[in-house]
Amino acid sequence: MSAAAARLPFFVYGTLRPGEPNHDVHLRGRVAAEQPARLAGAVLYAGPGYPYLVEDPEAGPVRGELITALPSAYDRLLAELDVLEDYAPGDPRNLYDRVVRDVTLLDGGTARAWVYVAAPRVAAGLRASGAVIGGGDWALFRAGR
């Protein structure tokens, strides 16, 4: 099965995390499981009210949750999250790209998941002049404001 056809869980690290505003809007009642997880090889940058994840093999981990959608909600949720994250396959104007990455669960296991990462042009700008979120944890960053 190709990644595009896979019904993978989602690794969320920003406004879709439990307690954040988009969690209730998009995920409430559509989730079978939520597990704390980490993504190595990535750094978070502060955006205008939400973070951007930029891949960097020397960085990380970024803290978040692995969200497993209810099968009955999956297709609609995937479409809504693509809209929320301003992602359309192949569109050079994307803010984010949706990619498959391995995340680590707290028990040491791993899982393949969809992750929204900053699109290349956005990532280049963030690397040049963005504000890094130390510790890779959006929730702690927001709590400290």
Residue frames as qw, qx, qy, qz and C-alpha x, y, z in Angstrom:
[[0.000, 0.890, 0.457, 0.000, 0.00, 0.00, 0.00],
 [0.394, 0.495, -0.036, 0.774, 1.38, 3.42, -0.91],
 [0.208, -0.204, -0.472, 0.832, 1.77, 6.11, 1.72],
 [0.271, -0.064, -0.174, -0.945, -0.93, 8.13, -0.03],
 [0.648, -0.245, -0.554, -0.463, -3.40, 5.28, 0.41],
 [0.455, -0.086, -0.768, 0.441, -2.32, 4.40, 3.95],
 [0.450, -0.762, -0.256, -0.389, -4.63, 5.18, 6.83],
 [0.556, 0.113, -0.509, 0.647, -1.79, 6.18, 9.11],
 [0.364, -0.776, -0.401, 0.324, -2.15, 7.90, 12.46],
 [0.237, 0.854, -0.002, 0.463, -1.15, 11.56, 12.74],
 [0.576, -0.258, -0.338, 0.698, 1.69, 13.00, 14.78],
 [0.030, -0.889, -0.245, -0.387, 0.44, 16.35, 16.09],
 [0.608, -0.094, -0.301, 0.729, 2.72, 18.85, 17.81],
 [0.056, 0.147, -0.032, 0.987, 0.88, 22.20, 17.87],
 [0.421, -0.049, 0.155, -0.892, -2.71, 23.43, 17.93],
 [0.759, -0.057, -0.496, -0.419, -4.10, 19.91, 17.39],
 [0.335, 0.110, -0.832, 0.428, -2.64, 18.59, 20.67],
 [0.426, -0.624, -0.655, 0.020, -5.01, 17.89, 23.55],
 [0.339, -0.672, -0.299, 0.586, -5.83, 21.14, 25.35],
 [0.159, -0.233, 0.317, 0.906, -5.11, 23.24, 22.27],
 [0.451, 0.388, 0.172, -0.785, -7.89, 24.99, 20.32],
 [0.547, 0.333, -0.539, -0.547, -7.88, 22.88, 17.15],
 [0.030, 0.067, -0.987, 0.140, -8.02, 19.61, 19.08],
 [0.344, 0.371, 0.676, -0.535, -11.63, 20.14, 20.12],
 [0.472, 0.548, -0.110, -0.682, -12.62, 21.62, 16.75],
 [0.553, 0.461, -0.588, -0.368, -11.18, 18.84, 14.58],
 [0.324, 0.241, -0.909, 0.101, -10.49, 15.78, 16.73],
 [0.401, -0.064, 0.643, -0.650, -13.15, 15.53, 19.45],
 [0.772, 0.228, 0.394, -0.444, -15.27, 12.43, 18.86],
 [0.757, 0.584, -0.238, -0.171, -13.12, 11.27, 15.93],
 [0.172, 0.637, -0.726, 0.194, -10.19, 9.73, 17.79],
 [0.905, -0.162, -0.383, -0.086, -9.69, 6.10, 18.80],
 [0.797, -0.391, -0.147, 0.435, -6.41, 6.71, 20.67],
 [0.152, 0.921, -0.215, 0.287, -3.97, 9.47, 21.67],
 [0.882, -0.291, -0.088, 0.360, -0.47, 8.58, 22.82],
 [0.166, -0.908, 0.276, 0.267, 2.42, 10.86, 23.79],
 [0.876, 0.273, 0.199, 0.345, 5.16, 10.58, 21.20],
 [0.259, -0.754, 0.284, 0.533, 8.40, 12.16, 20.01],
 [0.759, 0.627, 0.102, 0.140, 9.80, 12.93, 16.56],
 [0.599, -0.477, 0.271, 0.583, 13.57, 12.96, 16.24],
 [0.449, 0.106, 0.494, 0.737, 15.35, 14.96, 13.56],
 [0.022, 0.736, 0.464, 0.492, 13.11, 18.01, 13.77],
 [0.219, -0.167, -0.349, 0.896, 12.94, 21.44, 15.35],
 [0.040, 0.792, 0.610, 0.002, 9.94, 23.68, 16.08],
 [0.203, 0.120, 0.047, 0.971, 9.73, 27.32, 15.07],
 [0.136, 0.545, 0.543, -0.624, 7.18, 29.81, 16.37],
 [0.129, 0.388, 0.601, 0.686, 4.63, 30.90, 13.80],
 [0.237, -0.246, 0.023, -0.939, 1.74, 33.36, 14.01],
 [0.689, -0.204, 0.247, -0.650, -0.24, 31.48, 16.70],
 [0.989, 0.034, 0.117, -0.089, 0.96, 28.02, 15.70],
 [0.447, -0.599, 0.572, 0.339, 4.29, 26.24, 15.26],
 [0.726, 0.561, -0.345, -0.200, 6.12, 25.02, 12.20],
 [0.833, -0.322, 0.421, 0.159, 8.08, 21.76, 12.28],
 [0.459, 0.772, -0.416, -0.139, 11.27, 21.83, 10.22],
 [0.988, -0.051, -0.025, 0.143, 13.25, 18.69, 9.61],
 [0.110, 0.824, -0.521, 0.194, 16.86, 18.77, 10.81],
 [0.858, 0.037, -0.508, 0.069, 18.76, 15.50, 11.29],
 [0.418, 0.208, -0.568, 0.678, 20.77, 16.99, 14.18],
 [0.293, -0.302, 0.233, -0.877, 17.77, 18.35, 16.11],
 [0.714, -0.310, -0.454, -0.433, 14.93, 17.11, 18.23],
 [0.058, 0.390, 0.880, 0.264, 13.04, 15.59, 19.55],
 [0.339, -0.229, -0.109, -0.906, 9.78, 17.42, 19.00],
 [0.132, 0.148, 0.879, -0.434, 7.12, 16.46, 21.52],
 [0.489, 0.006, -0.260, -0.832, 3.55, 15.73, 20.54],
 [0.657, 0.033, 0.638, -0.401, 0.87, 13.07, 20.36],
 [0.053, 0.039, -0.882, -0.466, 0.20, 10.19, 18.03],
 [0.550, 0.216, 0.289, -0.753, -3.47, 10.48, 17.08],
 [0.087, 0.089, 0.947, 0.295, -5.28, 7.41, 15.75],
 [0.450, 0.049, -0.095, -0.887, -8.53, 8.39, 14.06],
 [0.657, 0.189, 0.644, -0.344, -11.69, 6.32, 14.23],
 [0.353, 0.069, 0.777, 0.517, -11.96, 4.39, 10.95],
 [0.209, 0.726, 0.650, 0.079, -15.37, 5.92, 10.23],
 [0.048, -0.951, -0.097, 0.290, -13.95, 9.44, 10.59],
 [0.644, -0.301, 0.356, 0.606, -10.60, 8.97, 8.84],
 [0.454, 0.412, 0.480, 0.627, -11.21, 10.16, 5.29],
 [0.044, -0.911, -0.289, -0.292, -13.09, 13.31, 6.28],
 [0.544, -0.787, 0.064, 0.285, -10.56, 14.09, 9.03],
 [0.649, -0.090, 0.369, 0.659, -7.63, 13.72, 6.63],
 [0.280, 0.636, 0.418, 0.585, -9.28, 16.12, 4.18],
 [0.272, -0.935, -0.190, -0.121, -10.04, 18.65, 6.95],
 [0.639, -0.609, 0.165, 0.439, -6.51, 18.51, 8.33],
 [0.570, 0.209, 0.387, 0.694, -5.07, 19.07, 4.87],
 [0.053, 0.822, 0.312, 0.473, -7.20, 22.22, 4.61],
 [0.511, -0.851, -0.065, 0.101, -6.28, 23.36, 8.14],
 [0.654, -0.455, 0.303, 0.522, -2.58, 22.90, 7.38],
 [0.351, 0.816, -0.170, -0.426, -2.85, 24.62, 3.99],
 [0.323, -0.336, 0.829, 0.309, -1.65, 21.49, 2.21],
 [0.810, 0.468, 0.098, -0.340, -2.57, 20.36, -1.29],
 [0.819, -0.105, 0.442, 0.351, -0.45, 17.66, -2.95],
 [0.615, 0.280, 0.377, 0.633, 2.11, 19.21, -5.28],
 [0.071, 0.944, 0.244, 0.210, 1.06, 22.83, -4.71],
 [0.570, 0.256, -0.249, 0.740, 4.17, 25.08, -4.49],
 [0.189, -0.606, 0.067, -0.770, 2.18, 27.55, -2.34],
 [0.756, -0.426, -0.496, 0.013, 1.74, 25.04, 0.51],
 [0.289, -0.797, 0.367, -0.383, 2.58, 26.20, 4.02],
 [0.586, -0.379, 0.703, -0.139, 3.07, 22.57, 5.05],
 [0.557, 0.259, -0.720, -0.322, 3.79, 19.27, 3.35],
 [0.849, -0.282, 0.277, -0.349, 2.28, 16.03, 4.67],
 [0.432, 0.508, -0.745, 0.009, 4.98, 13.36, 4.95],
 [0.925, -0.286, -0.232, -0.092, 5.34, 9.90, 6.50],
 [0.153, 0.631, -0.628, 0.429, 7.80, 9.67, 9.38],
 [0.681, -0.236, -0.668, 0.182, 8.58, 7.27, 12.23],
 [0.298, -0.698, 0.228, -0.610, 7.72, 8.57, 15.69],
 [0.390, 0.093, -0.831, 0.385, 8.78, 7.11, 19.03],
 [0.604, -0.620, -0.337, -0.371, 6.23, 6.29, 21.71],
 [0.336, -0.739, 0.427, -0.399, 7.00, 6.64, 25.41],
 [0.911, -0.246, 0.320, -0.086, 7.26, 2.85, 25.78],
 [0.339, -0.517, 0.654, 0.437, 10.10, 2.90, 23.23],
 [0.589, 0.384, 0.689, 0.178, 8.03, 1.50, 20.38],
 [0.024, -0.290, 0.331, 0.898, 7.79, 3.24, 17.05],
 [0.475, 0.591, 0.634, -0.151, 4.94, 3.99, 14.67],
 [0.259, 0.178, 0.462, 0.829, 4.70, 5.38, 11.15],
 [0.063, 0.730, 0.526, -0.431, 2.59, 8.51, 11.02],
 [0.312, 0.749, 0.284, 0.511, 1.56, 11.43, 8.88],
 [0.408, -0.560, -0.179, 0.698, 3.38, 14.60, 9.93],
 [0.313, 0.905, 0.210, 0.195, 2.80, 18.11, 8.62],
 [0.617, -0.324, 0.073, 0.713, 6.24, 19.70, 8.12],
 [0.106, 0.791, -0.043, -0.600, 7.01, 23.21, 6.91],
 [0.768, 0.603, 0.188, 0.106, 7.04, 23.33, 3.11],
 [0.754, 0.070, 0.048, 0.652, 10.52, 23.91, 1.61],
 [0.205, 0.619, 0.067, 0.755, 10.14, 27.67, 0.97],
 [0.531, -0.774, -0.062, -0.339, 8.68, 28.20, 4.47],
 [0.885, -0.362, -0.034, 0.292, 11.41, 26.06, 6.06],
 [0.610, 0.323, -0.002, 0.723, 14.14, 28.07, 4.29],
 [0.093, -0.734, -0.022, -0.672, 12.76, 31.33, 5.68],
 [0.739, -0.655, -0.042, -0.154, 12.47, 29.89, 9.19],
 [0.869, -0.108, -0.051, 0.480, 16.03, 28.56, 9.12],
 [0.411, 0.479, 0.008, 0.776, 17.23, 32.03, 8.06],
 [0.041, -0.361, 0.223, -0.905, 15.33, 34.15, 10.56],
 [0.647, -0.466, -0.468, -0.381, 12.78, 32.12, 12.55],
 [0.343, -0.560, 0.518, -0.549, 12.40, 31.86, 16.32],
 [0.505, 0.063, -0.860, 0.025, 13.19, 28.35, 17.57],
 [0.721, -0.522, 0.005, -0.456, 10.95, 26.86, 20.26],
 [0.082, 0.507, -0.809, 0.287, 13.46, 25.48, 22.75],
 [0.405, -0.101, 0.825, -0.381, 12.79, 21.96, 23.97],
 [0.193, -0.010, -0.819, -0.541, 10.57, 21.17, 20.99],
 [0.079, -0.457, -0.860, 0.211, 7.34, 21.44, 23.00],
 [0.076, -0.474, -0.344, -0.807, 4.63, 23.82, 21.76],
 [0.538, -0.682, -0.469, -0.159, 2.45, 23.32, 24.86],
 [0.617, -0.479, -0.222, 0.583, 5.27, 24.30, 27.24],
 [0.301, 0.143, 0.194, 0.923, 6.18, 27.24, 25.00],
 [0.242, -0.591, -0.415, -0.648, 2.59, 28.53, 25.08],
 [0.622, -0.651, -0.423, 0.099, 2.28, 28.00, 28.82],
 [0.596, -0.302, -0.118, 0.735, 5.40, 30.10, 29.36],
 [0.189, 0.481, 0.286, 0.806, 4.09, 33.13, 27.48]]
